[in-house]
Amino acid sequence: MLRGQLGPTRETFLALEPVVRERLAGDVVGLVGRFNRSGDDTVVVPSDYLEVVATRRR
């Protein structure tokens, strides 16, 4: 899970009391489940993103 791999997420979970940590984990799983569109055991969550590429001119 991201809470063990992604630095900011890992540090957030580590900073919480165990009861709060498990509540947050449940909330995240519930949120992902709410938006999951896969229909099987995988996760497909629709998302939008903006990619910006900047070029410095001299």
Number of C-alpha atoms within 10 A of each C-alpha: 8 9 14 12 10 10 10 12 13 14 13 11 17 13 10 12 10 11 8 12 15 13 12 14 14 12 12 12 11 12 11 14 14 10 13 16 13 11 8 8 7 9 13 14 12 8 6 4 5 4 5 6 4 6 6 4 4 3
